[in-house]
Amino acid sequence: PWVMRIAGGKTEKVSVTLGLRDPRTERVQIVSGVNQGDILLRGAAQGITPGTPVAVGGAK
């Protein structure tokens, strides 16, 4: 499996190792491949390709 991470204002595809899964909340633990503090894309970001320029905004 992989995730999209934002680094240097662009997206990059990163391989990850998954751990525990919670079927109730649909959350999945990532045990390796990213670091604490990395910004990951999720949900509606599925159509974004590696190298796409992005800007991080604040929560609304």
N, CA, C and O atoms as a GROMACS GRO file, in nm:
protein
  240
    1PRO      N    1   0.082  -0.121   0.000
    1PRO     CA    2   0.000   0.000   0.000
    1PRO      C    3   0.086   0.126   0.000
    1PRO      O    4   0.205   0.122   0.032
    2TRP      N    5   0.025   0.236  -0.036
    2TRP     CA    6   0.098   0.362  -0.042
    2TRP      C    7   0.006   0.478  -0.002
    2TRP      O    8  -0.116   0.464   0.000
    3VAL      N    9   0.068   0.591   0.028
    3VAL     CA   10  -0.005   0.715   0.059
    3VAL      C   11   0.059   0.828  -0.020
    3VAL      O   12   0.170   0.814  -0.071
    4MET      N   13  -0.013   0.939  -0.029
    4MET     CA   14   0.042   1.059  -0.091
    4MET      C   15   0.082   1.155   0.020
    4MET      O   16   0.000   1.190   0.106
    5ARG      N   17   0.208   1.196   0.017
    5ARG     CA   18   0.263   1.287   0.118
    5ARG      C   19   0.297   1.419   0.050
    5ARG      O   20   0.334   1.422  -0.067
    6ILE      N   21   0.283   1.528   0.124
    6ILE     CA   22   0.323   1.659   0.073
    6ILE      C   23   0.463   1.688   0.125
    6ILE      O   24   0.489   1.685   0.245
    7ALA      N   25   0.553   1.716   0.032
    7ALA     CA   26   0.692   1.748   0.067
    7ALA      C   27   0.743   1.852  -0.031
    7ALA      O   28   0.738   1.831  -0.152
    8GLY      N   29   0.791   1.963   0.020
    8GLY     CA   30   0.845   2.067  -0.066
    8GLY      C   31   0.742   2.129  -0.159
    8GLY      O   32   0.775   2.173  -0.269
    9GLY      N   33   0.615   2.132  -0.115
    9GLY     CA   34   0.510   2.194  -0.195
    9GLY      C   35   0.455   2.107  -0.307
    9GLY      O   36   0.377   2.154  -0.389
   10LYS      N   37   0.497   1.980  -0.311
   10LYS     CA   38   0.448   1.886  -0.413
   10LYS      C   39   0.410   1.754  -0.348
   10LYS      O   40   0.453   1.723  -0.237
   11THR      N   41   0.328   1.678  -0.419
   11THR     CA   42   0.289   1.547  -0.367
   11THR      C   43   0.392   1.442  -0.408
   11THR      O   44   0.455   1.452  -0.513
   12GLU      N   45   0.406   1.340  -0.324
   12GLU     CA   46   0.492   1.226  -0.357
   12GLU      C   47   0.426   1.099  -0.306
   12GLU      O   48   0.363   1.098  -0.200
   13LYS      N   49   0.441   0.993  -0.383
   13LYS     CA   50   0.384   0.863  -0.348
   13LYS      C   51   0.485   0.789  -0.260
   13LYS      O   52   0.602   0.776  -0.295
   14VAL      N   53   0.438   0.742  -0.143
   14VAL     CA   54   0.526   0.678  -0.045
   14VAL      C   55   0.470   0.541  -0.007
   14VAL      O   56   0.353   0.530   0.031
   15SER      N   57   0.552   0.437  -0.017
   15SER     CA   58   0.510   0.304   0.027
   15SER      C   59   0.505   0.299   0.178
   15SER      O   60   0.592   0.354   0.246
   16VAL      N   61   0.402   0.234   0.233
   16VAL     CA   62   0.386   0.224   0.378
   16VAL      C   63   0.356   0.080   0.418
   16VAL      O   64   0.312  -0.001   0.337
   17THR      N   65   0.380   0.052   0.546
   17THR     CA   66   0.342  -0.076   0.606
   17THR      C   67   0.227  -0.048   0.701
   17THR      O   68   0.236   0.041   0.786
   18LEU      N   69   0.119  -0.125   0.687
   18LEU     CA   70   0.001  -0.104   0.771
   18LEU      C   71   0.003  -0.195   0.893
   18LEU      O   72   0.060  -0.304   0.889
   19GLY      N   73  -0.060  -0.147   1.000
   19GLY     CA   74  -0.070  -0.224   1.124
   19GLY      C   75  -0.215  -0.251   1.158
   19GLY      O   76  -0.288  -0.311   1.078
   20LEU      N   77  -0.256  -0.208   1.275
   20LEU     CA   78  -0.390  -0.234   1.324
   20LEU      C   79  -0.496  -0.161   1.243
   20LEU      O   80  -0.473  -0.052   1.191
   21ARG      N   81  -0.614  -0.224   1.232
   21ARG     CA   82  -0.729  -0.164   1.164
   21ARG      C   83  -0.846  -0.163   1.259
   21ARG      O   84  -0.868  -0.258   1.334
   22ASP      N   85  -0.922  -0.054   1.256
   22ASP     CA   86  -1.044  -0.043   1.336
   22ASP      C   87  -1.162  -0.044   1.241
   22ASP      O   88  -1.189   0.057   1.176
   23PRO      N   89  -1.235  -0.156   1.231
   23PRO     CA   90  -1.346  -0.163   1.136
   23PRO      C   91  -1.460  -0.068   1.170
   23PRO      O   92  -1.537  -0.029   1.082
   24ARG      N   93  -1.472  -0.030   1.295
   24ARG     CA   94  -1.579   0.062   1.336
   24ARG      C   95  -1.555   0.202   1.282
   24ARG      O   96  -1.647   0.264   1.230
   25THR      N   97  -1.433   0.252   1.294
   25THR     CA   98  -1.402   0.388   1.249
   25THR      C   99  -1.335   0.392   1.112
   25THR      O  100  -1.317   0.499   1.054
   26GLU      N  101  -1.299   0.275   1.060
   26GLU     CA  102  -1.228   0.262   0.932
   26GLU      C  103  -1.091   0.328   0.934
   26GLU      O  104  -1.039   0.368   0.830
   27ARG      N  105  -1.032   0.340   1.052
   27ARG     CA  106  -0.896   0.394   1.064
   27ARG      C  107  -0.796   0.280   1.053
   27ARG      O  108  -0.822   0.168   1.094
   28VAL      N  109  -0.679   0.313   0.996
   28VAL     CA  110  -0.573   0.214   0.978
   28VAL      C  111  -0.443   0.274   1.030
   28VAL      O  112  -0.411   0.390   1.001
   29GLN      N  113  -0.370   0.196   1.106
   29GLN     CA  114  -0.241   0.240   1.161
   29GLN      C  115  -0.133   0.223   1.054
   29GLN      O  116  -0.126   0.119   0.989
   30ILE      N  117  -0.049   0.324   1.037
   30ILE     CA  118   0.068   0.315   0.950
   30ILE      C  119   0.188   0.293   1.041
   30ILE      O  120   0.220   0.379   1.124
   31VAL      N  121   0.256   0.179   1.026
   31VAL     CA  122   0.367   0.147   1.117
   31VAL      C  123   0.504   0.183   1.060
   31VAL      O  124   0.601   0.193   1.136
   32SER      N  125   0.514   0.202   0.929
   32SER     CA  126   0.641   0.248   0.873
   32SER      C  127   0.618   0.310   0.736
   32SER      O  128   0.518   0.282   0.669
   33GLY      N  129   0.712   0.393   0.695
   33GLY     CA  130   0.707   0.457   0.564
   33GLY      C  131   0.690   0.607   0.570
   33GLY      O  132   0.731   0.678   0.478
   34VAL      N  133   0.631   0.658   0.679
   34VAL     CA  134   0.615   0.802   0.698
   34VAL      C  135   0.660   0.836   0.840
   34VAL      O  136   0.674   0.748   0.925
   35ASN      N  137   0.682   0.964   0.863
   35ASN     CA  138   0.728   1.010   0.994
   35ASN      C  139   0.620   1.093   1.062
   35ASN      O  140   0.534   1.152   0.996
   36GLN      N  141   0.625   1.097   1.194
   36GLN     CA  142   0.534   1.183   1.268
   36GLN      C  143   0.552   1.326   1.219
   36GLN      O  144   0.665   1.374   1.206
   37GLY      N  145   0.443   1.394   1.192
   37GLY     CA  146   0.448   1.530   1.143
   37GLY      C  147   0.437   1.542   0.992
   37GLY      O  148   0.412   1.651   0.941
   38ASP      N  149   0.455   1.431   0.918
   38ASP     CA  150   0.436   1.435   0.773
   38ASP      C  151   0.291   1.472   0.743
   38ASP      O  152   0.201   1.435   0.818
   39ILE      N  153   0.269   1.544   0.635
   39ILE     CA  154   0.134   1.581   0.594
   39ILE      C  155   0.092   1.486   0.482
   39ILE      O  156   0.156   1.479   0.378
   40LEU      N  157  -0.017   1.412   0.506
   40LEU     CA  158  -0.066   1.314   0.411
   40LEU      C  159  -0.199   1.359   0.352
   40LEU      O  160  -0.278   1.425   0.419
   41LEU      N  161  -0.221   1.323   0.226
   41LEU     CA  162  -0.350   1.350   0.162
   41LEU      C  163  -0.442   1.232   0.188
   41LEU      O  164  -0.397   1.118   0.199
   42ARG      N  165  -0.572   1.261   0.196
   42ARG     CA  166  -0.669   1.153   0.216
   42ARG      C  167  -0.802   1.191   0.154
   42ARG      O  168  -0.822   1.305   0.113
   43GLY      N  169  -0.892   1.096   0.147
   43GLY     CA  170  -1.027   1.122   0.100
   43GLY      C  171  -1.034   1.169  -0.045
   43GLY      O  172  -0.994   1.096  -0.136
   44ALA      N  173  -1.084   1.290  -0.066
   44ALA     CA  174  -1.108   1.343  -0.200
   44ALA      C  175  -0.980   1.365  -0.280
   44ALA      O  176  -0.988   1.399  -0.398
   45ALA      N  177  -0.866   1.348  -0.221
   45ALA     CA  178  -0.738   1.370  -0.289
   45ALA      C  179  -0.696   1.250  -0.374
   45ALA      O  180  -0.584   1.248  -0.426
   46GLN      N  181  -0.782   1.152  -0.391
   46GLN     CA  182  -0.745   1.029  -0.460
   46GLN      C  183  -0.703   1.050  -0.605
   46GLN      O  184  -0.624   0.970  -0.657
   47GLY      N  185  -0.751   1.154  -0.673
   47GLY     CA  186  -0.717   1.175  -0.812
   47GLY      C  187  -0.587   1.252  -0.834
   47GLY      O  188  -0.550   1.276  -0.949
   48ILE      N  189  -0.519   1.290  -0.730
   48ILE     CA  190  -0.396   1.368  -0.742
   48ILE      C  191  -0.278   1.276  -0.771
   48ILE      O  192  -0.265   1.170  -0.710
   49THR      N  193  -0.193   1.316  -0.865
   49THR     CA  194  -0.079   1.234  -0.904
   49THR      C  195   0.050   1.286  -0.840
   49THR      O  196   0.057   1.403  -0.801
   50PRO      N  197   0.152   1.200  -0.828
   50PRO     CA  198   0.280   1.244  -0.772
   50PRO      C  199   0.336   1.362  -0.852
   50PRO      O  200   0.330   1.364  -0.975
   51GLY      N  201   0.391   1.460  -0.779
   51GLY     CA  202   0.451   1.577  -0.842
   51GLY      C  203   0.355   1.694  -0.857
   51GLY      O  204   0.396   1.801  -0.902
   52THR      N  205   0.228   1.674  -0.819
   52THR     CA  206   0.130   1.782  -0.829
   52THR      C  207   0.163   1.891  -0.726
   52THR      O  208   0.178   1.860  -0.608
   53PRO      N  209   0.174   2.017  -0.769
   53PRO     CA  210   0.197   2.125  -0.672
   53PRO      C  211   0.075   2.143  -0.582
   53PRO      O  212  -0.039   2.141  -0.630
   54VAL      N  213   0.098   2.161  -0.453
   54VAL     CA  214  -0.011   2.180  -0.357
   54VAL      C  215   0.027   2.288  -0.256
   54VAL      O  216   0.145   2.314  -0.233
   55ALA      N  217  -0.074   2.348  -0.196
   55ALA     CA  218  -0.055   2.443  -0.087
   55ALA      C  219  -0.137   2.394   0.030
   55ALA      O  220  -0.252   2.353   0.012
   56VAL      N  221  -0.080   2.397   0.149
   56VAL     CA  222  -0.149   2.350   0.268
   56VAL      C  223  -0.221   2.469   0.331
   56VAL      O  224  -0.161   2.573   0.357
   57GLY      N  225  -0.352   2.452   0.355
   57GLY     CA  226  -0.431   2.557   0.418
   57GLY      C  227  -0.467   2.519   0.560
   57GLY      O  228  -0.446   2.405   0.601
   58GLY      N  229  -0.520   2.614   0.634
   58GLY     CA  230  -0.561   2.588   0.772
   58GLY      C  231  -0.696   2.519   0.778
   58GLY      O  232  -0.771   2.519   0.680
   59ALA      N  233  -0.726   2.459   0.892
   59ALA     CA  234  -0.855   2.392   0.914
   59ALA      C  235  -0.965   2.496   0.919
   59ALA      O  236  -0.945   2.609   0.964
   60LYS      N  237  -1.083   2.457   0.871
   60LYS     CA  238  -1.199   2.548   0.872
   60LYS      C  239  -1.302   2.502   0.971
   60LYS      O  240  -1.407   2.565   0.986
   0.00000   0.00000   0.00000
